[in-house]
Amino acid sequence: MCFGASTLVTAFEVTNTIKDFSTDGCSMSPDGTIDQPLAFLDCCIEHDVAYWKGGSAWLRRKADREFKACLKEVAPKAVAKLYYKAVRVNGVPYSVAPYRWGYGWPIGMGYRSLNEKQIQSAEEKSILIEEVIEAFRKAQLECLALENDLERKICILKINPAS
């Protein structure tokens, strides 16, 4: 069975309910430095919220610029520039990657603006975002508290397989 882009778009048009928010921190990248292992985490999670919700190409550019500005406050300039370039290249909405633009919606959304029902769904699910973020941070801190280096790395991989 073959499904083309038109099938995906049609599937999206009838989907007005966004999936629950999820985050993996700084997807496919460290959440911080050796000295401050969670230094970039707040920037990455804030960026994940925007990517989860998706929307227009303008909103994605805005989210990526805000991400870069946030990172410039907590990371070396080169890191901020590298992470920015990575999200611009890898975060396209047409990807099957779990960190694509609009990952809260089925693949096929592209750069569509959300309709009223979709906006309402995202707002309703947004109430739970802080709980998800807090649980993720708590798990990260518990892993970092482990004294054995190997156990710490395994623990972090379990909560963030892309690390």
QUISUL-V419710 format. One line per field, one symbol per residue. phi: phi as a letter, one per 20 degrees, with the letter a starting at -180 (. if undefined). psi: psi as a letter, one per 20 degrees, with the letter a starting at -180 (. if undefined). burial: 1 if it has 9 or more other C-alpha atoms within 8 Angstrom, else 0. A space follows every 10 residues. Layout:
phi->???
psi->???
burial->???
This chain:
phi->.ddegfffff ffgeeddefg fbbcmegmbf erdffcfdge gffffgffff fgfmpfffff gfffffffff fffccggffg ffffffffee egfeeeffdf fmffdfgpfm dfffegffff ffffffgegg ffffffffff ffffffffgf ffffffffeb gef
psi->ppprhhgggg ghhjojpqrq qqqkcnpjqq ibrghnijhi ggggggghgg hghbbrhghg ggghghgggg hhhirqhhgg gghghghhgi jqijqjqijr pkiirqpihc kqqqrghggg gggghhhigh gggggggggg hgghiphpgg hgggghhhin ii.
burial->0000000110 1100111100 1011111001 1110001011 1011111111 1111110011 0011111111 1100100011 1011011100 1111100011 1111111111 1000001110 1100110010 0110010011 0011010000 1110111011 001
